[in-house]
Amino acid sequence: MKIKSLTTYTVPPRWLFLRIETDDGVVGWGEPVLEGRAASVAAAVEELSDYLIGQDPTQIEDLWTVMYRSGFYRGGGIHMSALAGIDQALWDIKGKALGVPAYELLGGRVRDRIKVYSWIGGDRPADTAKAAREVVDRGFTAVKMNGTEELQYLDTWDKVDRCLANVAAVRDAVGPEIGIGVDFHGRVHKPMAKVLLRELEPFRLMFVEEPVLSEHVDGFVDVLRQSPIPIALGERLFSRWDFKSVLASGAVDIIQPDPSHCGGITEARKIAHMAEAYDVALALHCPLGPIALATCLQIDAGCYNATIQEQSLGIHYNTSNDLLDYLVDPSVFTYADGQVRIPTGPGLGIEVNEEYVIERAAEGHRWRNPVWRHSDGSFAEW
Ligand SMILES: [Mg+2]
């Protein structure tokens, strides 16, 4: 079997799908995208195709190594997202060629379902509490919200109070049993992160995500280690080498690599196993589309430390299209009792509706995240 072609499709709401076809007709799908940089990742996939066309798609470890190491320059969001989507499609092809799910080729599964959480917003207490109640009524047992609006290095206590009011409203609405994750989204600088982590202690949170940007962890280790709230981060780290110092710091309790940004199944599993050696949990980042979620579930199936899975159904980004629109059989992601079953079909376990992908790619997208400003006119992290 040889790789014959690689085709990318830019599809709404903000995704990029990759179709790899082989000379014997087996087709694999991947989702190589960095949100807001879909065209750059598509170009990187196209460049990597020079080597890939004509290669045996089943030799994934060797292809991964060549794609990672052979360009001299390596790593970062664009390169590792391109590599990720290609790797996903290769696992899809190999599984389909052999008639087994990818996890079966990776040692089998340690679970047949995993807990999921739902996004509930976070900008206004009344809305956030209502959204939390609604998703809990639909069976979710965990939710995630944004903690704050934009925050200056030193900001005012009314913003801290609004964050606390927001989280309190959600806790009141859902009761003590529901997991609440609060995402600081890299918006918070060290001085305010210290304050917020302390003030949020009474709410018994599931975790705080990106309390500071990953690149500031080394200067914040003492606070993070001492926080009684579990600390999660990792969506902006792209490889084993990026995670190495974060894990060694002892500051992080849950890592959140994104298998569409960190080199696919091959690399995400290695990162997960590194984390297991530090007794750190895995909660794969996935605000993306159906191929990305299917990929995550193949990894969750085989990684003992996988704890909870993000998924994007109904997330605020999904306006023109949602998670299930591009699947032949959307029931593959049916959630029950706050969990989703690991798909057991061959490859990534889903069937992509190719006709609909082509139809929506004609519209495409140019999704960009908003640019925020502080009241003094300076840039604010979103
Ligand atoms: Mg996040």
Boltz pocket constraint, residues with backbone or C-beta under 6 A from the ligand:
constraints:
  - pocket:
      binder: B
      contacts: [[A, 183], [A, 185], [A, 209], [A, 210], [A, 235]]
      max_distance: 6.0
